[in-house]
Each structure stands twice: as structure tokens, then as C-alpha cells.
Amino acid sequence: MTSLSLNRRQFLRFLAASPLLSRAWAQEGPLVATSARDALSIMDFEAAARKALRPAHWGFLCGGVDNDATVRANLEGFKHFQLRPRRLVDVSKSDLRTELFGTVWDTPIFLCPVGAQKTFHPEGEVAVARAAKAKKTLQILANVSSSSLEDVTQALGTPPWYQFYMPTRWDETETMVRRAEAGGCTVMAWTIDLLAGRNSETQERFRRLDNTGECSACHTPSRPTSDSRPMFAGIQSGTNPPMATWAYVDRLKKLTRMKLLLKGIDSAEDAKLCCEHGVDGIVVSNHGGRATETGRATIDCLAEVVDAAGSRVPVLVDGGFRRGTDIYKALALGARAVGIGRPYIYGLAAFGQEGVERVLDILRTELQLVMRQCGTPSIAQISRAAIVRSGSGV
């Protein structure tokens, strides 16, 4: 072998071992998975979903309000907290089970209400329900669903929790609540962060780019129809009464036997009022950045809500969760359970039921791994001692 050949071979070996070359050689950013099994992380599903969806439907899924600053804040807020692992702890066994209102779930991860899921896949909420059943995961059904409560219950094997947008007329509120009760729902989450409306600018920009068809049946500012949103059969008024106050909470509590959660709580003051008005649970949420352009991540709001609620009611949280470490940080701050919205819809849009199941598997595996790495192999062992806010010291 000549000296030149030897030098060339040594140089190629050097390049092959170089992390810089590896990054350059590899595809930048997430994979566009061609099957659910190919996905390595949640963000691989995002790329696959964007490829699968028409522009208007992608805009409906990805957009927030105004400049989407709160969507980005939700994702970036987890950087404000760092982990404090403990070593030489027996982590040979893990326990991710989580109890909510007497039901034990396999993990603290739940599926947030997302409306009009047939926008993303022909089987919509029913495919999600089958995935939730397979993975023993809590599903909250949006009342602007494109599948009926009855069909979802049949696929899930048990009634889901029910998310609720209040009609503007109280008699229609009673009608909608009674139907949820008749369907066997035991928990209702009233979403209260859209009572003043919203400015969905990104959604509208993508809609204007879409010349492939009419989207009004999927998502429109006008009144929903019973054809596209079956839970609105017989409902003639709009939703989200802007005149609603805490007195409406009192009326709902008297109206229903279901546990009542308020979804959209971001402050200690409102958390205290929840407890004073007999609310059974709180969901810290900014609607995935789709309600008000607060610029504040839900993970940054969580601690003050948990502290204000104390041990009186369970606190759940959603908004921007993409990794097991994200979920772990929320549990350390006191959340009882953590919701995902866009991630499982990415899976649904790209691969249907199998995609949703794979999303749940990835997050469960990541959460279990970080729990063990941090020396807290059970949910009960996770506390604020496991994290530190960036720049605050220990």
C-alpha cells in the first residue's frame, strides 16, 4: 500500500469518527417518518403530519394566536427548569400508575380534548379512543368533536371525560350537560379561556393558502352544525358566553353530578377561587397558545397554581409537552397528570391509531427512563427536590 493510499484511508477513518461529519451527513432536524415504528421522537411525527395534511388543516393544528409567541413559550419554558438526579437508588422497578377521581391509569399522561379530529384522519376521535384503550390512557373528548360521545365510548370501552364549551343560552347548557351525563361521563372540564374570543392569525393565513377545497365544515367562526359536530345536535346558540362569571361555576355545580374541572387556569388568584367555589380539579392551560397571547408558558404558571390549590384539588397541566423530561418537570412541580394535544394529533394525522399508540409509547418510555435516571422510580417519589429553576441555585 502506498503512503498516499494509507494517508487517504486514515483520513477517511478520521472523518467517519468525526461528530461534525456525522451531523452534516445525517438529515438535519426531525425525520419524516414513513411508518409509526420509524419515529424516534415526537417531533418526527410533526414532520410526518405536516406532510400528510393540506395547508388549512395544518394551520388549524399548528397555529396559536397573534404572533404565536405563547405557542413558542410553552415549548421553551421547560428550559427554565433543570433536573437534580440522585444516584445509587434501586431503580430496578418502575411505577407510573396515577389515580384520578378513583380511577387508576397506567401513566400520568392524558389525551387533551382536540376538536374536529376527522379533519386529521377519517376515523378521528374513534381511532384515538381505540389507542387510548390499548394503552390504558385517559381520553378527554372535545364537545366540538367530529365523532359522537356514544361512538367514542364504544371504541374506548368506557365513557371518556368530557370537555365543555358552554352554550350562550342556559337551557342549552342544561341540554348539553344532561347528554354527557346520560352518556356515562363522570368528569367534565369546562374550558374558560375563550370567553372573550381569540385572534387565530396563523390559522387564517394557512387557510388562505389552501385552494384544494372548502373547509367551513371543519373549522369556521360561525355556529357549528350537528352534521360536522354531533354533540351540538339541537343546540342553536353560540358558545363561550362573555358574560360568564364565577356564579356560573356555582350553577354548574348544582346542575351536574359529574366532577367539574376548570380548564384554562393560569394564576394563583383563580386557583383559590376554584377551591372556594367547589371545583373538583384544575387544568393549568393556555389552550396550547391558542387563547391569549400571554407569552407565558404553562410550566411557568404551574407552581403558583399548585401552591394556591394545596391539597384540596388535583392540578393537571397541558401545553408544549414533547419529551419525557418535560412531563417529569411538571410532575415535580406538583401536577397530578400531564396532557398532550398536538403530539397525538401528529400521530393520528400521519398514521391513525397506530400513530397515536406510538406517541404514547415514546413518551411513556422517555418518562420511565428519566424517572429512573433521577432516582425516583415511582410517581409518588417525584418532588420539587428533583428539579431546580435555572439560575436559582439549589
Sequence and secondary structure as in RCSB ss.txt:
>XXXX:A:sequence
MTSLSLNRRQFLRFLAASPLLSRAWAQEGPLVATSARDALSIMDFEAAARKALRPAHWGFLCGGVDNDATVRANL
EGFKHFQLRPRRLVDVSKSDLRTELFGTVWDTPIFLCPVGAQKTFHPEGEVAVARAAKAKKTLQILANVSSSSLE
DVTQALGTPPWYQFYMPTRWDETETMVRRAEAGGCTVMAWTIDLLAGRNSETQERFRRLDNTGECSACHTPSRPT
SDSRPMFAGIQSGTNPPMATWAYVDRLKKLTRMKLLLKGIDSAEDAKLCCEHGVDGIVVSNHGGRATETGRATID
CLAEVVDAAGSRVPVLVDGGFRRGTDIYKALALGARAVGIGRPYIYGLAAFGQEGVERVLDILRTELQLVMRQCG
TPSIAQISRAAIVRSGSGV
>XXXX:A:secstr
  HHHHHHHHHHHHHHH HHHHHHHS SSS   SSGGG  SHHHHHHHHHHHS HHHHHHHH  STTSHHHHHHH
HGGGGEEE    S   SS B  EEETTEEESSSEEE   S GGGT TTHHHHHHHHHHHTT EEEE TT SS HH
HHHHHHSS  EEEE  BSSHHHHHHHHHHHHHTT  EEEEE TTTT    HHHHHHHHH  SS  TTTS SS   
TTT GGGTT  S B  TT  HHHHHHHHHH SSEEEEEEE SHHHHHHHHHTT SEEEE  GGGTS      HHH
HHHHHHHHHTTSS EEEESS  SHHHHHHHHHTT SEEEESHHHHHHHHHHTHHHHHHHHHHHHHHHHHHHHHTT
  BGGG  GGGEEETTS  
